[in-house]
């Protein structure tokens, strides 16, 4: 990573979710932890028994205003392996159990604890690792102002293969120069007006995505405009450009 320009992530108070969204976060996190307590315990035991290492993976991520927090996930990779912190479903470092958990997004469920603590919100940009965040271009760093989310628009309506070529592997250059700007532009569609309607819509899209329904993706063109597409891929009018949204939450 030394060949890429980098600078520390600046910290600030950031942009907090609205009171209504925070209430939804607390209610959703408490309900999820209670209703899923038995499955959560089962997944934890399965991870522990399927490969050596802890059941829960802890990692420092960039939180609201660029401030660090410890994010929780069920461990999906083998212990003692290095490499780029960007991973794909075909990554050889993934365990057999980890591939299944990632396919159904079950590895993210421990982040309900982060949501309850106010470190994350139900819908927002995904929390980045610091070793990648330091390489973000200045035009994309506004994303660190916002509280990261358990899910988000880019989680279900952005596809890496819309940016990368067929069979192209994810390396640092491709991630920072191509994937990050496109993903940030898609997240900006929600962050520009993170209303309760938009929040509930993103949560519903997430449920449908996990259940295997096709969610029409948002694609970013060379000019940074975000386009709505149909399931068949027909392009419509741009919904917005990729400039930084306002600070209202």
BALOBA-1460 file (C-alpha; in Angstrom, 3 decimals):
// residues 249
<rec num="1" residu="x" x="0.000" y="0.000" z="0.000"/>
<rec num="2" residu="x" x="3.033" y="2.251" z="0.276"/>
<rec num="3" residu="x" x="2.787" y="3.288" z="-3.387"/>
<rec num="4" residu="x" x="-0.594" y="4.930" z="-2.770"/>
<rec num="5" residu="x" x="-0.969" y="8.397" z="-1.324"/>
<rec num="6" residu="x" x="-2.399" y="8.327" z="2.172"/>
<rec num="7" residu="x" x="-3.285" y="10.683" z="4.981"/>
<rec num="8" residu="x" x="-4.962" y="10.168" z="8.350"/>
<rec num="9" residu="x" x="-8.730" y="10.323" z="8.652"/>
<rec num="10" residu="x" x="-9.763" y="13.636" z="10.235"/>
<rec num="11" residu="x" x="-12.167" y="13.414" z="13.166"/>
<rec num="12" residu="x" x="-15.229" y="15.513" z="13.963"/>
<rec num="13" residu="x" x="-18.629" y="15.190" z="15.614"/>
<rec num="14" residu="x" x="-19.974" y="13.975" z="12.318"/>
<rec num="15" residu="x" x="-23.605" y="13.719" z="11.237"/>
<rec num="16" residu="x" x="-25.867" y="11.904" z="13.680"/>
<rec num="17" residu="x" x="-29.047" y="10.100" z="12.596"/>
<rec num="18" residu="x" x="-32.326" y="11.863" z="13.314"/>
<rec num="19" residu="x" x="-34.206" y="11.108" z="16.531"/>
<rec num="20" residu="x" x="-36.712" y="8.987" z="14.620"/>
<rec num="21" residu="x" x="-33.953" y="6.924" z="13.044"/>
<rec num="22" residu="x" x="-32.260" y="6.470" z="16.426"/>
<rec num="23" residu="x" x="-35.515" y="5.224" z="17.944"/>
<rec num="24" residu="x" x="-35.841" y="2.791" z="15.037"/>
<rec num="25" residu="x" x="-32.240" y="1.684" z="15.619"/>
<rec num="26" residu="x" x="-32.841" y="0.896" z="19.298"/>
<rec num="27" residu="x" x="-36.170" y="-0.859" z="18.712"/>
<rec num="28" residu="x" x="-34.790" y="-2.826" z="15.773"/>
<rec num="29" residu="x" x="-31.587" y="-3.838" z="17.540"/>
<rec num="30" residu="x" x="-33.355" y="-4.945" z="20.728"/>
<rec num="31" residu="x" x="-36.005" y="-6.869" z="18.785"/>
<rec num="32" residu="x" x="-33.376" y="-8.488" z="16.580"/>
<rec num="33" residu="x" x="-31.156" y="-9.564" z="19.470"/>
<rec num="34" residu="x" x="-34.120" y="-11.024" z="21.369"/>
<rec num="35" residu="x" x="-35.757" y="-12.796" z="18.441"/>
<rec num="36" residu="x" x="-32.468" y="-14.087" z="17.031"/>
<rec num="37" residu="x" x="-30.812" y="-15.018" z="20.336"/>
<rec num="38" residu="x" x="-31.016" y="-18.783" z="19.693"/>
<rec num="39" residu="x" x="-29.834" y="-18.576" z="16.034"/>
<rec num="40" residu="x" x="-27.023" y="-16.231" z="17.114"/>
<rec num="41" residu="x" x="-25.831" y="-18.744" z="19.687"/>
<rec num="42" residu="x" x="-26.094" y="-21.541" z="17.125"/>
<rec num="43" residu="x" x="-24.039" y="-19.644" z="14.547"/>
<rec num="44" residu="x" x="-21.436" y="-18.780" z="17.184"/>
<rec num="45" residu="x" x="-21.028" y="-22.448" z="18.128"/>
<rec num="46" residu="x" x="-20.921" y="-23.502" z="14.464"/>
<rec num="47" residu="x" x="-18.105" y="-21.038" z="13.723"/>
<rec num="48" residu="x" x="-16.145" y="-22.192" z="16.778"/>
<rec num="49" residu="x" x="-16.538" y="-25.882" z="15.903"/>
<rec num="50" residu="x" x="-15.934" y="-25.578" z="12.154"/>
<rec num="51" residu="x" x="-12.442" y="-24.029" z="12.318"/>
<rec num="52" residu="x" x="-9.884" y="-22.945" z="14.926"/>
<rec num="53" residu="x" x="-10.323" y="-19.432" z="16.276"/>
<rec num="54" residu="x" x="-12.866" y="-17.226" z="18.031"/>
<rec num="55" residu="x" x="-16.525" y="-17.216" z="17.045"/>
<rec num="56" residu="x" x="-16.745" y="-13.424" z="16.877"/>
<rec num="57" residu="x" x="-14.294" y="-11.298" z="14.914"/>
<rec num="58" residu="x" x="-13.500" y="-7.826" z="16.255"/>
<rec num="59" residu="x" x="-11.982" y="-5.076" z="14.147"/>
<rec num="60" residu="x" x="-11.481" y="-1.325" z="14.466"/>
<rec num="61" residu="x" x="-13.501" y="0.540" z="11.846"/>
<rec num="62" residu="x" x="-14.122" y="4.173" z="10.918"/>
<rec num="63" residu="x" x="-17.171" y="5.431" z="12.789"/>
<rec num="64" residu="x" x="-19.218" y="8.636" z="12.696"/>
<rec num="65" residu="x" x="-17.001" y="11.669" z="12.246"/>
<rec num="66" residu="x" x="-14.003" y="9.442" z="11.500"/>
<rec num="67" residu="x" x="-13.843" y="8.223" z="15.110"/>
<rec num="68" residu="x" x="-12.805" y="4.603" z="15.701"/>
<rec num="69" residu="x" x="-15.046" y="1.917" z="17.111"/>
<rec num="70" residu="x" x="-14.833" y="-1.866" z="17.452"/>
<rec num="71" residu="x" x="-17.110" y="-3.655" z="14.997"/>
<rec num="72" residu="x" x="-18.331" y="-7.201" z="15.599"/>
<rec num="73" residu="x" x="-18.864" y="-9.948" z="13.036"/>
<rec num="74" residu="x" x="-19.029" y="-13.710" z="13.074"/>
<rec num="75" residu="x" x="-15.609" y="-14.907" z="11.912"/>
<rec num="76" residu="x" x="-15.673" y="-16.070" z="8.298"/>
<rec num="77" residu="x" x="-11.946" y="-16.421" z="7.560"/>
<rec num="78" residu="x" x="-9.218" y="-18.731" z="8.733"/>
<rec num="79" residu="x" x="-6.968" y="-17.565" z="11.532"/>
<rec num="80" residu="x" x="-3.444" y="-16.373" z="10.783"/>
<rec num="81" residu="x" x="-3.936" y="-15.389" z="7.140"/>
<rec num="82" residu="x" x="-3.048" y="-11.974" z="5.815"/>
<rec num="83" residu="x" x="-3.877" y="-10.047" z="2.694"/>
<rec num="84" residu="x" x="-6.024" y="-7.154" z="1.529"/>
<rec num="85" residu="x" x="-8.931" y="-6.405" z="3.855"/>
<rec num="86" residu="x" x="-11.251" y="-6.303" z="0.838"/>
<rec num="87" residu="x" x="-12.717" y="-9.773" z="0.432"/>
<rec num="88" residu="x" x="-14.998" y="-11.446" z="-2.075"/>
<rec num="89" residu="x" x="-17.119" y="-14.576" z="-1.827"/>
<rec num="90" residu="x" x="-14.483" y="-16.492" z="-3.804"/>
<rec num="91" residu="x" x="-11.654" y="-15.426" z="-1.472"/>
<rec num="92" residu="x" x="-9.596" y="-18.556" z="-0.598"/>
<rec num="93" residu="x" x="-9.170" y="-17.266" z="2.967"/>
<rec num="94" residu="x" x="-12.860" y="-17.850" z="3.679"/>
<rec num="95" residu="x" x="-13.860" y="-20.965" z="5.608"/>
<rec num="96" residu="x" x="-16.599" y="-23.240" z="4.294"/>
<rec num="97" residu="x" x="-18.918" y="-21.995" z="7.018"/>
<rec num="98" residu="x" x="-17.847" y="-18.416" z="6.335"/>
<rec num="99" residu="x" x="-18.938" y="-18.651" z="2.698"/>
<rec num="100" residu="x" x="-22.420" y="-19.710" z="3.784"/>
<rec num="101" residu="x" x="-22.646" y="-16.952" z="6.385"/>
<rec num="102" residu="x" x="-21.595" y="-14.318" z="3.859"/>
<rec num="103" residu="x" x="-23.993" y="-15.607" z="1.233"/>
<rec num="104" residu="x" x="-26.906" y="-14.946" z="3.584"/>
<rec num="105" residu="x" x="-25.279" y="-11.929" z="5.347"/>
<rec num="106" residu="x" x="-25.506" y="-13.799" z="8.654"/>
<rec num="107" residu="x" x="-21.957" y="-12.809" z="9.594"/>
<rec num="108" residu="x" x="-23.170" y="-9.213" z="10.066"/>
<rec num="109" residu="x" x="-25.769" y="-9.999" z="12.762"/>
<rec num="110" residu="x" x="-23.466" y="-9.265" z="15.759"/>
<rec num="111" residu="x" x="-23.432" y="-5.654" z="14.573"/>
<rec num="112" residu="x" x="-26.877" y="-5.318" z="16.141"/>
<rec num="113" residu="x" x="-24.841" y="-4.758" z="19.323"/>
<rec num="114" residu="x" x="-23.001" y="-1.891" z="17.597"/>
<rec num="115" residu="x" x="-26.354" y="-0.417" z="16.546"/>
<rec num="116" residu="x" x="-27.700" y="-0.644" z="20.098"/>
<rec num="117" residu="x" x="-24.584" y="1.109" z="21.413"/>
<rec num="118" residu="x" x="-25.027" y="3.963" z="18.960"/>
<rec num="119" residu="x" x="-21.812" y="3.154" z="17.082"/>
<rec num="120" residu="x" x="-23.740" y="2.114" z="13.984"/>
<rec num="121" residu="x" x="-27.189" y="2.703" z="12.549"/>
<rec num="122" residu="x" x="-29.488" y="0.274" z="10.745"/>
<rec num="123" residu="x" x="-29.098" y="2.037" z="7.371"/>
<rec num="124" residu="x" x="-25.987" y="3.916" z="6.330"/>
<rec num="125" residu="x" x="-22.656" y="3.518" z="4.536"/>
<rec num="126" residu="x" x="-20.715" y="0.409" z="5.453"/>
<rec num="127" residu="x" x="-17.905" y="1.032" z="8.005"/>
<rec num="128" residu="x" x="-14.475" y="1.107" z="6.387"/>
<rec num="129" residu="x" x="-11.195" y="-0.186" z="7.793"/>
<rec num="130" residu="x" x="-8.575" y="2.445" z="8.598"/>
<rec num="131" residu="x" x="-5.886" y="0.844" z="6.447"/>
<rec num="132" residu="x" x="-8.138" y="1.459" z="3.427"/>
<rec num="133" residu="x" x="-9.751" y="4.706" z="4.609"/>
<rec num="134" residu="x" x="-6.388" y="6.511" z="4.668"/>
<rec num="135" residu="x" x="-6.187" y="6.058" z="0.885"/>
<rec num="136" residu="x" x="-9.609" y="7.563" z="0.127"/>
<rec num="137" residu="x" x="-9.593" y="10.512" z="-2.258"/>
<rec num="138" residu="x" x="-10.595" y="13.817" z="-0.683"/>
<rec num="139" residu="x" x="-13.801" y="13.904" z="-2.730"/>
<rec num="140" residu="x" x="-15.002" y="10.692" z="-1.057"/>
<rec num="141" residu="x" x="-14.016" y="11.396" z="2.543"/>
<rec num="142" residu="x" x="-17.285" y="13.124" z="3.405"/>
<rec num="143" residu="x" x="-18.711" y="9.615" z="3.782"/>
<rec num="144" residu="x" x="-16.822" y="9.298" z="7.102"/>
<rec num="145" residu="x" x="-18.945" y="12.092" z="8.582"/>
<rec num="146" residu="x" x="-21.945" y="9.784" z="8.648"/>
<rec num="147" residu="x" x="-22.696" y="7.007" z="11.123"/>
<rec num="148" residu="x" x="-21.978" y="3.681" z="9.412"/>
<rec num="149" residu="x" x="-24.825" y="1.243" z="8.826"/>
<rec num="150" residu="x" x="-25.629" y="-2.412" z="9.303"/>
<rec num="151" residu="x" x="-26.970" y="-2.271" z="5.774"/>
<rec num="152" residu="x" x="-27.331" y="0.456" z="3.182"/>
<rec num="153" residu="x" x="-28.287" y="1.329" z="-0.356"/>
<rec num="154" residu="x" x="-24.866" y="0.334" z="-1.684"/>
<rec num="155" residu="x" x="-25.128" y="-3.034" z="0.082"/>
<rec num="156" residu="x" x="-28.073" y="-4.151" z="-2.031"/>
<rec num="157" residu="x" x="-28.062" y="-1.836" z="-5.058"/>
<rec num="158" residu="x" x="-24.385" y="-1.666" z="-5.994"/>
<rec num="159" residu="x" x="-22.460" y="-4.457" z="-7.704"/>
<rec num="160" residu="x" x="-18.667" y="-4.510" z="-7.836"/>
<rec num="161" residu="x" x="-18.803" y="-6.254" z="-11.210"/>
<rec num="162" residu="x" x="-20.541" y="-3.184" z="-12.671"/>
<rec num="163" residu="x" x="-17.237" y="-1.370" z="-12.090"/>
<rec num="164" residu="x" x="-14.683" y="-4.136" z="-12.579"/>
<rec num="165" residu="x" x="-14.151" y="-6.087" z="-15.769"/>
<rec num="166" residu="x" x="-15.184" y="-9.741" z="-16.244"/>
<rec num="167" residu="x" x="-13.077" y="-11.959" z="-13.981"/>
<rec num="168" residu="x" x="-11.077" y="-8.989" z="-12.693"/>
<rec num="169" residu="x" x="-9.809" y="-9.468" z="-9.141"/>
<rec num="170" residu="x" x="-10.237" y="-6.818" z="-6.459"/>
<rec num="171" residu="x" x="-6.882" y="-5.229" z="-5.688"/>
<rec num="172" residu="x" x="-6.105" y="-2.034" z="-3.794"/>
<rec num="173" residu="x" x="-5.914" y="0.128" z="-6.918"/>
<rec num="174" residu="x" x="-9.233" y="-1.110" z="-8.261"/>
<rec num="175" residu="x" x="-10.911" y="-0.730" z="-4.900"/>
<rec num="176" residu="x" x="-9.738" y="2.809" z="-4.120"/>
<rec num="177" residu="x" x="-9.852" y="4.282" z="-7.616"/>
<rec num="178" residu="x" x="-12.964" y="2.618" z="-9.015"/>
<rec num="179" residu="x" x="-15.130" y="0.820" z="-6.467"/>
<rec num="180" residu="x" x="-15.011" y="3.417" z="-3.669"/>
<rec num="181" residu="x" x="-16.122" y="6.460" z="-5.760"/>
<rec num="182" residu="x" x="-18.970" y="4.485" z="-7.322"/>
<rec num="183" residu="x" x="-20.125" y="3.031" z="-3.996"/>
<rec num="184" residu="x" x="-19.958" y="6.440" z="-2.296"/>
<rec num="185" residu="x" x="-22.059" y="7.935" z="-5.103"/>
<rec num="186" residu="x" x="-24.729" y="5.274" z="-4.573"/>
<rec num="187" residu="x" x="-24.735" y="5.822" z="-0.793"/>
<rec num="188" residu="x" x="-25.158" y="9.551" z="-1.453"/>
<rec num="189" residu="x" x="-28.575" y="8.816" z="-2.961"/>
<rec num="190" residu="x" x="-29.794" y="7.843" z="0.523"/>
<rec num="191" residu="x" x="-27.659" y="10.215" z="2.608"/>
<rec num="192" residu="x" x="-28.917" y="13.229" z="0.679"/>
<rec num="193" residu="x" x="-32.340" y="12.685" z="2.299"/>
<rec num="194" residu="x" x="-32.236" y="9.872" z="4.896"/>
<rec num="195" residu="x" x="-35.947" y="10.056" z="5.669"/>
<rec num="196" residu="x" x="-37.846" y="7.340" z="7.524"/>
<rec num="197" residu="x" x="-39.467" y="6.349" z="4.247"/>
<rec num="198" residu="x" x="-36.080" y="5.929" z="2.580"/>
<rec num="199" residu="x" x="-34.741" y="4.083" z="5.646"/>
<rec num="200" residu="x" x="-37.617" y="1.620" z="5.752"/>
<rec num="201" residu="x" x="-37.314" y="1.173" z="1.987"/>
<rec num="202" residu="x" x="-33.636" y="0.285" z="2.320"/>
<rec num="203" residu="x" x="-34.418" y="-2.209" z="5.092"/>
<rec num="204" residu="x" x="-37.131" y="-3.813" z="2.966"/>
<rec num="205" residu="x" x="-34.755" y="-4.026" z="-0.019"/>
<rec num="206" residu="x" x="-32.220" y="-5.719" z="2.270"/>
<rec num="207" residu="x" x="-34.731" y="-8.352" z="3.365"/>
<rec num="208" residu="x" x="-35.712" y="-9.039" z="-0.252"/>
<rec num="209" residu="x" x="-32.058" y="-9.213" z="-1.279"/>
<rec num="210" residu="x" x="-31.253" y="-11.754" z="1.440"/>
<rec num="211" residu="x" x="-34.257" y="-13.847" z="0.405"/>
<rec num="212" residu="x" x="-32.948" y="-13.968" z="-3.141"/>
<rec num="213" residu="x" x="-35.136" y="-11.406" z="-4.887"/>
<rec num="214" residu="x" x="-33.477" y="-9.319" z="-7.595"/>
<rec num="215" residu="x" x="-33.126" y="-5.671" z="-6.562"/>
<rec num="216" residu="x" x="-32.591" y="-3.291" z="-9.506"/>
<rec num="217" residu="x" x="-29.057" y="-1.902" z="-9.122"/>
<rec num="218" residu="x" x="-27.969" y="1.702" z="-9.234"/>
<rec num="219" residu="x" x="-25.129" y="2.231" z="-11.685"/>
<rec num="220" residu="x" x="-22.650" y="5.095" z="-11.814"/>
<rec num="221" residu="x" x="-21.497" y="6.395" z="-15.183"/>
<rec num="222" residu="x" x="-18.150" y="7.981" z="-16.033"/>
<rec num="223" residu="x" x="-19.482" y="11.443" z="-15.165"/>
<rec num="224" residu="x" x="-20.432" y="10.325" z="-11.649"/>
<rec num="225" residu="x" x="-24.199" y="10.301" z="-12.305"/>
<rec num="226" residu="x" x="-26.222" y="7.545" z="-10.642"/>
<rec num="227" residu="x" x="-28.749" y="5.752" z="-12.854"/>
<rec num="228" residu="x" x="-31.772" y="3.704" z="-11.865"/>
<rec num="229" residu="x" x="-32.060" y="0.486" z="-13.857"/>
<rec num="230" residu="x" x="-34.783" y="-2.071" z="-14.308"/>
<rec num="231" residu="x" x="-34.287" y="-5.722" z="-13.428"/>
<rec num="232" residu="x" x="-33.518" y="-6.381" z="-17.091"/>
<rec num="233" residu="x" x="-30.888" y="-3.635" z="-17.065"/>
<rec num="234" residu="x" x="-32.650" y="-0.945" z="-19.095"/>
<rec num="235" residu="x" x="-31.196" y="2.442" z="-18.195"/>
<rec num="236" residu="x" x="-33.425" y="5.302" z="-17.119"/>
<rec num="237" residu="x" x="-32.694" y="8.913" z="-16.184"/>
<rec num="238" residu="x" x="-29.959" y="9.770" z="-13.654"/>
<rec num="239" residu="x" x="-31.318" y="10.091" z="-10.121"/>
<rec num="240" residu="x" x="-28.477" y="12.347" z="-8.934"/>
<rec num="241" residu="x" x="-24.790" y="13.095" z="-9.337"/>
<rec num="242" residu="x" x="-22.049" y="12.076" z="-6.939"/>
<rec num="243" residu="x" x="-21.451" y="15.354" z="-5.137"/>
<rec num="244" residu="x" x="-21.422" y="15.424" z="-1.336"/>
<rec num="245" residu="x" x="-24.940" y="15.519" z="0.123"/>
<rec num="246" residu="x" x="-26.058" y="18.007" z="2.743"/>
<rec num="247" residu="x" x="-25.457" y="17.443" z="6.439"/>
<rec num="248" residu="x" x="-29.092" y="16.939" z="7.412"/>
<rec num="249" residu="x" x="-29.745" y="13.499" z="8.894"/>
